């Protein structure tokens, strides 16, 4: 799939089919690696010149918005597919690949009646896409909230012993809690284990000899138990802290451990459910937004062509995907096929553009992408 297309229109003096044949022949003979397609735009309702000029002021801005939402949904799909470890097999619009939808574009008369004013079509597209973007924000926020909760739990379970939850590292037989004895958990630097083993019995009185047992070790710390009398537990904590050993408050509870496990399982299920739901919604919404975007591009090409070439509408619209090495040659071919009178218009507009005294509508006449061409042209970036 090509990632970048040009949408262009050329003025037709005699026959559109003859101009199309000439364009095909010249491109195929000079740049055979450049796909070329007709862009079928119906006869839309032009309205007044003032309304058309006013519309073109907003066309570029609105196009940027619709394009940005399209790419935002596509990036979200890619992220969700990576997280799920799946390959979606390529995005589609109405069941066909996006590039096929673009290159075989057909105007949806039922959704966008051609007799509707152009501004009504443009505003309708903008409103629809804005609603989809708002819905996307809500759905992504809900999904990210679950992910954040899971990430926080995972950090506690997989992070350093200095911060992680140690409940899943401790077994019932490791802990003694009675009227007189208690078991404490100590976090000891990996390089201070010898110091701990040689000193823990003397950090305070009434420590059970040889009671310390290593339960777990990571790259930085080791987890030890130590058993002592309840009445000296506070003294032991103070002395251990002075020597750089961290004593973790811990009370073994099978019920609490099971509750944490159930909470984690539920969050994982919720994450998978939301991810699947969001991914399916993104697939559908991407098709809707991409279709809206292509209809918007058709309106833009139509409006700018009318302002450039005049009435009645008589122009050839097409899309092509030139390779970077062929761009200059393709531009020269299209320019050669453009009417010479449009070159004079181009020079006039380019002069006023250089003086920064041209309005946005006139800038549209000078070329949709801001480059001065004697024909209408703008770029469609699919990624």
PEPE-V369848 format. One record per residue. SS is DSSP state (H for helix, E for strand, L for the rest). Layout:
((SS) (SS))
//
This chain:
((L) (L) (L) (E) (E) (E) (E) (E) (E) (E) (E) (L) (L) (L) (L) (H) (H) (H) (H) (H) (H) (H) (H) (H) (H) (H) (H) (H) (H) (H) (L) (L) (L) (L) (E) (E) (E) (E) (L) (L) (L) (L) (L) (L) (E) (L) (L) (L) (H) (H) (H) (H) (H) (H) (H) (H) (H) (H) (H) (H) (H) (H) (H) (H) (H) (H) (H) (H) (H) (H) (H) (H) (H) (H) (H) (H) (H) (H) (H) (H) (H) (H) (H) (H) (L) (L) (L) (L) (L) (L) (L) (E) (E) (L) (L) (E) (E) (H) (H) (H) (H) (H) (H) (L) (L) (L) (L) (L) (L) (L) (L) (L) (L) (L) (L) (L) (E) (H) (H) (H) (H) (H) (H) (H) (H) (H) (H) (H) (H) (H) (H) (H) (H) (H) (H) (H) (H) (H) (H) (H) (H) (H) (H) (H) (H) (H) (H) (H) (H) (H) (H) (H) (H) (H) (H) (H) (H) (H) (L) (L) (L) (L) (L) (L) (L) (L) (H) (H) (H) (L) (L) (H) (H) (H) (L) (L) (E) (L) (L) (L) (E) (E) (E) (E) (E) (E) (E) (E) (E) (H) (H) (H) (H) (H) (H) (H) (H) (H) (H) (H) (H) (H) (L) (L) (L) (L) (E) (L) (L) (L) (L) (L) (E) (E) (E) (E) (E) (L) (L) (L) (E) (E) (E) (E) (E) (E) (E) (E) (E) (H) (H) (H) (H) (H) (H) (H) (H) (H) (H) (H) (H) (H) (L) (L) (L) (E) (E) (E) (L) (L) (L) (L) (L) (H) (H) (H) (H) (H) (H) (H) (H) (H) (H) (H) (H) (H) (H) (H) (H) (H) (H) (H) (H) (H) (H) (H) (H) (H) (H) (H) (H) (H) (H) (H) (H) (H) (H) (H) (H) (H) (H) (H) (H) (H) (H) (H) (H) (H) (H) (H) (H) (H) (H) (H) (H) (H) (H) (H) (H) (L) (L) (L) (L) (L) (E) (E) (E) (E) (E) (E) (E) (L) (L) (H) (H) (H) (H) (H) (H) (H) (H) (H) (H) (H) (H) (H) (H) (L) (L) (H) (H) (H) (H) (H) (H) (H) (H) (H) (H) (H) (H) (H) (H) (H) (L) (L) (L) (L) (L) (H) (H) (H) (H) (H) (H) (L) (L) (L) (L) (L) (L) (L) (L) (L) (L) (E) (E) (E) (E) (E) (E) (L) (L))
//
